[in-house]
Amino acid sequence: MKNQSILDAQATMAMSPPHMLTNMQQAVDHYKKDDFSLKQTLTYCLSGRVDLQLPERIEIDKELLMRMDASPAWRLDGNRKSPYIPSEQRKEMEEQRRLSFRPQRQPAWLKYDRQTLRFYAYFQEPVHDNPRENYRVRYCLILYYLEDGTMQILEPRMENSGILQGTFLKRHRFPRPDRSGFFTMEDLKLSTDVTIYTRVFRIIDCDPFTRQFYEQCNMDVGEPSEPLSDNFFENEVVRRAHFLLRRRLVPKDVKESREYTEIMLGGSRKNSGLKQHLYNDRKVLRFYCYWDDKTNYGMRSYYVFHYFLADDSVEILECYPRNSGKREFPTFLKRQKLPKEPTVTSCPGVVPKKTDHYKPEDFEVGKDVMVYNRQFHLYDCDDFTREFYLKYTGVQQGKEEIVDEPLEIPKIEWKPHALGISTDEDTLASCLNIAQLVKETREDEGRRFIISVRERDNSVMVFETRENNSGHVGGKFADAGKKVDFVTGRTYTAADFYIGAVVNISSVAFAIIDADERTLKHMQAHPSKYPVSNLDLIREKISGVLRALKDENVQTLSQAELQYHLRGILVGRNLWLFCVVSLLASGSTSALLTEAVVRRE
């Protein structure tokens, strides 16, 4: 029978190409395989973890393979009936044989999946330079995983032990001290010593599953032994027993008298808030609030309100918006008890009034809290705070939407200077043109300037308006004097300043975006000096455009369409709108302007 299986394997090898011989040999070996244990690639030695040395591979004799392939006898199948089997049929036969294969025994990694043997053990750790103890006993758990033979040692955590406990030795295969292999379940017995990496562990007991598993395998696990206790543990047990006995024997009246005497002598007293601290430690109620301080500083400040349940103290932290210009010190009110009413300094001889402090039942979303005469409005809280109030007080904390009302700033009216210098026309010609920088950087966003021009001597003066939190001081930007356009080399005149114009003053380009009403009226009253405000000239230029639009039966124009048709006549940003408004304000509307409807989008 054995020779017949060898002939089958040889026939299959002969029918395959030489480069497929290794794969076919592996397939033949796979059909006869009954050991499915997982192989390790690492091992441990004195120097640490190293790679596992694999055995040398068997070299294939190529000359022998060529002779076998040349012989026609090797091309027969297992039954030695058919001289040749097609490749597709051979692959189908191999696949059916592989799918129908069933191992003789179940693999260990499948049979013993998630099954672990647990042993209770301890080891002795020497203690130096301590007169109270010479050694310390440390208890641990030894786990043996049946699926792959690996082991792991865990040390249970003990509160205030001063030792790093938990995983004492990670999971891997533990080598025997004599280097004869790795530990197996036969090496783990009760009441025996096991040496693991030069440390001796004493196995004292195991769990019921481990004992039952050993009985099923017809193996003796041994009898449990008594645990060992160290001197430190014994002394601690005796000390606690004497302490409890003394407390139990003291009568109640003697105990109260002793406590009263200690307090009178300046000793410690019973901490009434200890229970509250132990039950509510690290439990904090968080509310979100704001202080509406627009009356003083013109702004609304947002804060986080913390209430500590451990000692009924309050802490308030300020939330700074990004790039607010304020120093990053968020503590607005340090942690302390918050009184409901401000503390009033009493006169000598007057008994101070008992101060009531805020409690959790005093806070509710939508209400105000007085913090030293400052009114804080609660508008939201976190999930823990909602669950706390719903569980202990039955109050459902909601959420309030914040509505930022626009701040009304009084408008400043600019009046002409009545100094009596020169004529009224020159005084009115000191116009106020509002301008902005053409090439604005991130730091220059929002900067606005006022350009003042005197018609008498064409002197120009530039002022910068003050903006809150802009980082710029404001004030005088350029002194009064004649300004020269560095592009054309010509001195600026009053006619060069109009809405939409770009002027270069002190090597800085300004775009004029608006002007005051007196300036516009003065320019319209003197069309010869200001061609941009000459309504007759503008009407003549746009008459042709409107007549052409009328011929095309155009009745309605949008802002973009009107600006497109007048782009060759009205040059400058927002200049077309200024001219149309000037024509309508003059009251001299022509038939063409009446028929053309200007619709702003």
QUIFEN-V728015 format. One record per backbone hydrogen bond with DSSP energy under -0.5 kcal/mol. NH is the residue of the N-H (numbers start at 1). CO is the residue of the C=O. E is the energy in kcal/mol with one decimal. If there is no record, write none. Layout:
BEGIN
<<NH:CO:E> <NH:CO:E>>
END
This chain:
BEGIN
<<5:1:-1.8> <6:2:-1.7> <7:3:-2.3> <8:4:-2.1> <9:5:-2.1> <10:6:-2.6> <11:7:-2.7> <12:8:-2.1> <13:9:-2.2> <14:10:-2.2> <15:11:-1.6> <16:13:-0.9> <20:17:-1.1> <21:18:-1.4> <24:20:-2.2> <25:21:-2.5> <26:22:-2.1> <27:23:-2.2> <28:24:-2.5> <29:25:-2.4> <30:26:-2.0> <31:27:-1.4> <32:28:-0.9> <33:29:-0.5> <33:30:-0.7> <36:34:-0.6> <43:50:-2.6> <45:48:-2.5> <48:45:-1.0> <50:43:-2.8> <52:41:-2.4> <54:52:-0.6> <62:60:-0.9> <65:61:-1.6> <66:62:-2.2> <67:63:-2.0> <68:64:-2.2> <69:65:-2.4> <70:66:-1.7> <71:67:-1.3> <74:71:-0.9> <75:72:-1.1> <76:73:-1.0> <77:82:-1.0> <80:77:-0.7> <90:86:-2.2> <91:87:-2.3> <92:88:-2.1> <93:89:-2.3> <94:90:-2.2> <95:91:-2.3> <96:92:-2.3> <97:93:-2.1> <98:94:-2.1> <99:95:-2.5> <100:96:-1.8> <101:98:-0.8> <110:107:-0.6> <111:107:-2.7> <112:108:-2.5> <113:110:-0.8> <115:112:-1.5> <117:144:-2.9> <119:142:-2.4> <120:205:-3.4> <121:119:-0.5> <121:140:-2.3> <122:202:-1.4> <123:138:-1.8> <125:136:-3.1> <126:124:-0.5> <127:134:-2.7> <133:130:-0.7> <136:125:-2.8> <138:123:-2.4> <138:136:-0.5> <139:137:-0.5> <140:121:-2.8> <141:154:-3.4> <142:119:-2.6> <143:141:-0.6> <143:152:-3.3> <144:117:-2.7> <145:143:-0.5> <145:150:-2.9> <146:115:-1.9> <146:144:-0.6> <148:145:-0.6> <149:145:-1.8> <151:172:-3.0> <152:143:-2.0> <153:169:-1.9> <154:141:-2.5> <155:166:-3.7> <156:154:-0.5> <161:158:-1.2> <165:163:-1.0> <166:155:-1.0> <168:153:-1.5> <168:166:-0.8> <169:153:-2.1> <172:151:-2.0> <174:172:-0.6> <176:181:-2.5> <179:176:-1.7> <183:174:-2.7> <187:184:-1.2> <188:185:-0.7> <189:187:-0.8> <190:221:-3.3> <191:203:-2.2> <192:189:-0.8> <192:203:-0.5> <194:201:-2.9> <196:194:-0.7> <196:199:-2.7> <197:195:-0.5> <199:196:-1.1> <201:194:-3.1> <201:199:-0.5> <202:122:-3.0> <203:192:-2.3> <203:201:-0.6> <204:120:-2.9> <204:202:-0.5> <205:120:-1.5> <207:118:-1.4> <211:207:-1.8> <212:208:-2.5> <213:209:-2.4> <214:210:-2.0> <215:211:-1.8> <216:212:-2.0> <217:213:-1.5> <218:215:-1.3> <219:214:-2.7> <221:219:-0.6> <225:204:-1.7> <234:230:-1.9> <235:231:-2.6> <236:232:-2.0> <237:233:-2.1> <238:234:-2.2> <239:235:-2.3> <240:236:-2.2> <241:237:-2.0> <242:238:-2.2> <243:239:-2.0> <244:240:-2.5> <245:241:-2.1> <246:242:-2.2> <247:243:-2.0> <248:244:-1.8> <249:245:-1.6> <250:246:-1.0> <255:251:-2.0> <256:252:-2.3> <257:253:-2.3> <258:254:-2.4> <259:255:-2.2> <260:256:-2.3> <261:257:-2.2> <262:258:-2.2> <263:259:-1.9> <264:260:-2.2> <265:261:-1.7> <266:263:-1.4> <267:262:-3.5> <272:270:-0.9> <274:271:-1.2> <277:273:-2.1> <278:274:-2.5> <279:275:-2.2> <280:276:-1.9> <281:277:-0.6> <283:280:-1.6> <284:282:-0.6> <285:307:-3.0> <287:285:-0.5> <287:305:-2.9> <288:380:-3.3> <289:303:-2.1> <290:377:-1.5> <291:301:-3.1> <292:290:-0.6> <292:375:-0.5> <293:291:-1.4> <293:299:-1.0> <296:293:-0.6> <297:293:-2.0> <298:293:-0.7> <299:293:-0.6> <301:291:-2.0> <302:319:-0.5> <303:289:-3.1> <304:317:-3.1> <305:287:-3.2> <306:304:-0.6> <306:315:-3.2> <307:285:-2.6> <308:313:-2.5> <309:283:-2.0> <309:307:-0.6> <311:308:-0.5> <312:308:-1.4> <313:308:-0.8> <314:336:-3.6> <315:306:-2.4> <316:333:-2.0> <317:304:-2.4> <318:330:-3.5> <319:302:-2.7> <320:318:-0.7> <324:321:-1.0> <329:327:-2.0> <332:316:-2.2> <332:330:-0.7> <333:316:-2.0> <336:314:-2.0> <339:337:-0.6> <340:356:-2.9> <350:347:-1.9> <358:338:-2.2> <362:359:-2.0> <363:360:-1.3> <366:378:-2.7> <367:364:-2.0> <369:376:-3.1> <371:369:-0.6> <371:374:-3.2> <372:370:-0.6> <376:369:-2.9> <376:374:-0.7> <377:290:-2.5> <378:367:-2.4> <378:376:-0.5> <379:288:-2.8> <380:288:-1.3> <382:286:-1.4> <386:382:-1.7> <387:383:-2.4> <388:384:-2.2> <389:385:-2.2> <390:386:-2.1> <391:387:-1.9> <392:388:-2.4> <393:389:-1.6> <394:389:-1.4> <395:389:-1.4> <397:395:-0.8> <400:379:-2.8> <403:401:-0.5> <404:402:-0.6> <405:403:-1.0> <409:407:-0.7> <410:408:-0.5> <413:411:-0.5> <414:412:-0.5> <415:413:-0.6> <419:417:-1.0> <427:423:-1.7> <428:424:-2.9> <429:425:-1.9> <430:426:-0.6> <430:427:-1.0> <431:429:-3.0> <431:453:-1.0> <433:431:-0.7> <433:451:-2.3> <434:432:-0.5> <434:514:-1.8> <435:433:-0.5> <435:449:-2.8> <436:511:-1.9> <438:509:-1.8> <440:438:-1.2> <445:442:-0.6> <447:444:-1.6> <449:435:-2.9> <450:463:-3.1> <451:433:-3.1> <452:450:-0.6> <452:461:-3.3> <453:431:-0.6> <454:459:-2.3> <455:453:-0.6> <458:454:-1.4> <459:454:-0.5> <460:481:-2.9> <461:452:-2.4> <462:478:-1.6> <463:450:-2.6> <464:475:-3.8> <465:448:-2.2> <470:467:-1.2> <475:464:-2.8> <477:462:-2.8> <478:462:-2.0> <481:460:-1.0> <485:490:-2.8> <486:484:-0.7> <489:485:-3.0> <492:483:-2.9> <496:493:-1.3> <497:494:-1.2> <498:496:-0.7> <500:512:-2.7> <501:498:-2.2> <503:510:-2.3> <505:503:-0.6> <505:508:-2.6> <508:505:-1.0> <510:503:-3.3> <511:436:-3.1> <512:501:-2.5> <512:510:-0.6> <513:434:-2.3> <513:511:-0.5> <514:434:-1.5> <516:432:-1.3> <520:516:-1.7> <521:517:-2.3> <522:518:-2.2> <523:519:-2.1> <524:520:-2.1> <525:521:-1.8> <526:522:-0.8> <529:526:-0.6> <530:526:-1.6> <531:529:-0.6> <533:530:-1.3> <534:531:-1.3> <535:533:-1.0> <538:534:-2.1> <539:535:-2.8> <540:536:-2.1> <541:537:-1.6> <542:538:-2.2> <543:539:-1.1> <544:540:-0.7> <545:541:-0.6> <546:542:-2.6> <547:543:-2.5> <548:544:-2.0> <549:545:-1.9> <550:546:-2.1> <551:547:-2.1> <552:548:-1.2> <553:550:-1.8> <554:549:-2.3> <555:553:-0.6> <557:597:-1.7> <562:558:-2.5> <563:559:-2.1> <564:560:-1.7> <565:561:-2.1> <566:562:-1.7> <567:564:-0.9> <569:566:-0.8> <570:566:-2.7> <571:569:-0.8> <573:500:-1.2> <575:572:-1.3> <576:572:-0.5> <578:574:-1.4> <579:575:-2.2> <580:576:-2.1> <581:577:-2.3> <582:578:-2.0> <583:579:-2.3> <584:580:-2.2> <585:581:-2.3> <586:582:-1.5> <587:583:-0.6> <587:584:-0.6> <588:583:-0.5> <589:587:-1.1> <594:590:-1.8> <595:591:-2.1> <596:592:-1.8> <597:555:-1.1> <597:595:-0.6> <598:596:-0.6> <599:557:-2.1> <599:597:-0.7> <600:598:-0.6>>
END
